């Protein structure tokens, strides 16, 4: 099959057909929960720091560090729980006054009814707030043109090694019956 910018040309016709039907589509509200496992320690970390500024080590908020992530998403908070996908992207400390991250990532679903679909998140994550919400700015597959909120709540944080488990409650609008 021919490829154009990573898309199989036959599949791009299916997307074109999908967009043609879009004016007649209904929006659907979808809600679900999963757990994000951000592992920075040990032999197989899922998060690695890729950059920092000269002042990061002196900053009380670690301002200026940037990390690349490929974190598992699970059904329950236990590390051996069923994996439903991965959180892949970049986050960095973007606030000089409080610990707050700029999150740019995709939730990539690898099993179940959302298998092969993604949600894109771009937003501010003030880590020590009990409730944080970040906008969902798009998606693919089942979630084409999705918009919504990814609400985060820390389930556990190991202050010694930095590993964290975060509960995400997602609420989004997307199209169906196309």
C-alpha positions in Angstrom: 0.0 0.0 0.0 1.1 3.5 -0.7 1.9 5.8 2.3 1.6 9.5 2.5 2.9 11.2 5.7 2.4 8.0 7.7 -1.2 7.4 6.6 -2.1 4.5 4.3 -3.8 6.1 1.3 -6.8 3.8 1.3 -7.4 4.7 4.9 -7.2 8.4 4.1 -10.2 7.9 1.9 -12.1 6.4 4.8 -11.3 9.5 6.9 -12.4 11.7 4.0 -15.7 9.7 3.9 -16.0 10.2 7.7 -15.6 14.0 7.4 -18.3 14.0 4.6 -20.8 12.5 7.0 -19.8 14.7 9.9 -22.5 17.3 9.5 -25.1 14.6 10.2 -23.3 13.0 13.1 -24.3 13.3 16.8 -22.0 14.2 19.6 -21.5 11.7 22.3 -20.4 12.2 25.9 -17.9 9.5 27.0 -16.6 9.2 30.6 -14.0 6.8 31.9 -11.2 6.4 34.4 -7.7 5.0 34.3 -4.5 5.2 36.3 -1.2 6.7 35.0 2.0 5.1 36.4 4.9 7.6 36.2 8.0 5.6 37.1 11.2 7.7 37.3 13.3 5.2 39.4 14.7 1.7 39.0 16.1 -0.2 36.0 13.1 0.4 33.7 11.8 3.9 34.2 8.9 5.0 32.1 9.9 8.7 32.5 13.4 10.1 31.7 14.7 13.6 32.1 15.9 14.9 28.8 16.9 18.5 29.6 17.3 21.1 32.3 18.4 24.6 32.6 21.4 25.9 34.4 19.1 27.1 37.2 16.9 24.0 37.6 18.9 22.5 40.5 18.7 25.8 42.5 14.9 26.3 41.8 12.4 25.3 44.5 10.0 24.2 41.8 12.6 22.5 39.5 11.8 25.1 36.9 13.3 24.3 33.6 13.5 20.5 33.6 11.9 18.5 30.7 11.1 14.8 30.7 9.9 12.4 28.0 7.3 9.8 29.1 5.9 6.5 28.0 3.8 5.6 31.1 1.4 2.7 31.3 -2.3 3.4 31.8 -4.1 0.7 33.9 -7.6 -0.1 34.9 -6.8 -0.1 38.6 -4.0 1.6 40.6 -2.0 -1.5 41.2 1.1 -1.7 39.0 0.1 -5.3 37.8 -3.4 -4.2 36.9 -4.6 -4.6 33.3 -2.8 -2.1 30.9 -5.3 -0.3 28.6 -2.7 2.0 27.0 0.2 4.4 27.3 0.7 8.1 28.1 3.3 9.3 25.7 4.7 12.7 25.4 6.7 15.4 27.3 6.2 17.3 30.5 8.3 20.0 32.1 8.4 22.3 35.1 7.0 25.6 33.8 6.3 27.7 36.9 8.9 29.5 39.1 6.4 29.9 42.0 4.8 26.5 42.5 5.4 23.0 41.2 3.4 22.9 38.0 4.0 21.0 34.8 3.3 21.8 31.2 1.9 18.5 29.9 1.9 17.7 26.2 1.0 14.1 25.8 -1.2 11.5 24.1 -3.2 8.8 25.8 -2.7 5.9 23.4 -5.2 3.1 23.9 -4.0 -0.4 23.1 -6.9 -2.7 24.3 -10.7 -2.8 24.5 -13.2 -0.7 22.6 -10.8 2.3 22.3 -7.9 0.2 20.9 -6.0 2.2 18.3 -7.5 5.5 19.4 -5.8 8.4 21.1 -6.6 11.5 23.1 -4.3 14.6 23.0 -3.8 16.6 26.2 -2.1 20.0 26.4 -2.3 21.9 29.7 -1.0 23.0 33.1 -0.8 20.4 35.9 -0.1 22.0 39.4 1.1 18.8 41.0 0.2 19.6 44.6 -3.4 20.6 44.0 -5.8 17.9 45.0 -7.8 18.3 41.8 -6.2 19.3 38.5 -7.8 19.5 35.1 -6.2 19.6 31.7 -7.9 20.2 28.4 -8.3 17.4 25.9 -7.6 19.2 22.6 -8.2 16.4 20.1 -8.0 12.7 19.3 -7.9 10.0 16.7 -9.8 6.8 15.9 -13.0 6.7 18.0 -12.0 10.0 19.4 -11.6 12.1 16.2 -12.2 15.8 17.0 -12.6 15.0 20.7 -12.7 17.8 23.2 -13.0 17.6 26.9 -11.3 17.4 30.3 -8.7 15.1 31.8 -9.1 15.5 35.6 -6.1 14.3 37.6 -5.8 13.3 41.2 -2.6 11.9 42.8 -3.3 8.4 44.0 0.2 7.8 45.5 3.5 9.5 45.4 6.8 8.1 46.7 8.6 11.1 47.9 11.9 9.2 48.1 12.2 8.1 44.5 9.6 10.3 42.7 7.4 7.5 41.4 3.7 8.4 41.2 0.4 6.9 40.4 -2.3 9.3 39.2 -6.0 8.7 38.8 -7.4 10.3 35.6 -11.1 10.8 35.1 -11.8 11.7 31.5 -14.9 13.4 30.3 -15.2 14.2 26.6 -17.4 15.0 23.6 -16.8 13.2 20.3 -18.8 12.1 17.3 -20.4 8.7 16.8 -22.7 7.0 14.3 -20.7 8.1 11.4 
